[in-house]
Amino acid sequence: MRWPLWRVAVAERSMEPALRPGDWLLTWRGLRHGRPPRIRPGQLVIARQPGERDLLLVKRAERQVPGGWWLASDNPGAGAVDSRSFGPVPPGLICGRVLMRYRRGGTAETMRLRP
């Protein structure tokens, strides 16, 4: 069994003003591996980017659409990559639901998965 809580660092400015680079988030992954967590519109989620699955995104789940979730950036002017670029995100690519920010930090360079 894997631990259902997960720490994630924010790396870019796409979610400002809610989240800034270097913020640390506590995320709920769920109890069952391979089963996406339950999310509702408006919640912040961690998702794998379609087409580049080792890259994690922190986005707002805007609405459920055919094919998955429409994920949006709070700051689209920051050159954000979201569902406007790659379309709906299948539920299997949603890795976790953000529970809380537990630390404001400095800057984080990347948010890539580590083996």
C-alpha positions in Angstrom: 0.0 0.0 0.0 1.2 3.5 -0.8 0.9 6.5 1.5 -2.2 8.5 0.5 -0.7 11.9 1.3 1.9 13.4 -1.0 4.0 16.6 -0.9 4.4 18.7 -4.1 6.3 21.9 -4.7 4.9 24.6 -7.0 7.4 25.5 -9.7 5.8 28.2 -11.9 3.5 31.2 -11.8 0.4 29.8 -13.5 -1.6 29.6 -10.3 -0.8 33.0 -8.9 -2.1 34.7 -6.8 -3.3 31.6 -5.0 0.0 29.7 -5.3 3.5 31.0 -5.9 6.7 29.2 -7.0 8.3 27.5 -4.0 5.0 26.9 -2.2 4.6 23.4 -0.8 1.3 21.5 -1.0 -0.1 18.6 0.8 -2.0 16.4 -1.7 -4.5 13.5 -1.3 -3.7 10.7 -3.7 -6.3 8.2 -2.5 -6.1 4.8 -0.9 -6.2 2.7 -4.0 -3.3 3.0 -6.5 -4.5 3.5 -10.1 -7.8 5.0 -9.0 -8.1 8.8 -9.3 -9.2 10.7 -6.3 -12.7 12.2 -6.2 -12.6 15.9 -7.3 -15.2 18.6 -7.7 -15.2 21.7 -9.9 -13.1 24.5 -8.3 -10.7 22.2 -6.5 -6.9 22.3 -7.1 -5.5 19.1 -8.5 -2.2 17.6 -9.4 -2.2 16.0 -12.9 0.2 14.6 -15.4 0.4 16.6 -18.6 -1.1 14.7 -21.5 1.7 14.0 -24.0 4.5 14.6 -21.4 3.4 12.3 -18.5 6.5 12.9 -16.4 5.6 16.5 -16.0 3.2 17.4 -13.2 0.8 20.3 -13.3 -1.0 22.1 -10.5 -4.3 23.3 -11.9 -7.9 24.1 -11.0 -10.5 21.5 -12.0 -12.9 23.8 -13.8 -15.5 21.3 -15.1 -16.0 17.7 -16.1 -16.4 17.3 -19.8 -16.6 14.3 -22.2 -13.1 12.8 -22.0 -12.1 14.0 -18.6 -11.6 17.2 -16.7 -11.0 20.7 -18.0 -8.1 22.1 -16.1 -7.4 25.8 -15.9 -4.7 28.1 -14.7 -5.6 31.0 -12.3 -3.1 33.2 -14.1 -3.4 32.4 -17.9 -1.3 35.5 -18.7 1.8 33.7 -17.3 2.1 31.6 -20.4 0.4 28.8 -18.6 -0.1 25.4 -20.1 -3.6 24.1 -19.3 -6.6 22.5 -21.1 -6.6 25.3 -23.6 -3.4 23.8 -24.9 -4.0 20.1 -24.6 -7.8 19.6 -24.1 -9.5 17.6 -21.4 -7.4 15.5 -19.0 -8.5 11.9 -18.6 -9.3 10.9 -15.0 -6.4 8.5 -15.0 -4.0 11.4 -15.3 -5.3 13.2 -12.2 -2.7 12.2 -9.5 -4.1 14.0 -6.5 -6.3 16.7 -4.9 -4.6 19.6 -3.1 -5.6 19.6 0.6 -3.6 22.6 1.7 -0.6 24.8 1.2 1.6 24.1 4.3 4.6 26.3 3.5 5.4 29.4 1.4 8.8 28.9 0.0 11.5 30.3 -2.3 11.6 29.2 -5.9 11.4 25.7 -7.2 13.1 25.0 -10.5 11.0 22.1 -11.7 8.2 19.8 -10.6 9.2 16.6 -12.4 8.6 13.2 -11.0 11.5 11.5 -9.4 11.9 7.7 -9.5 
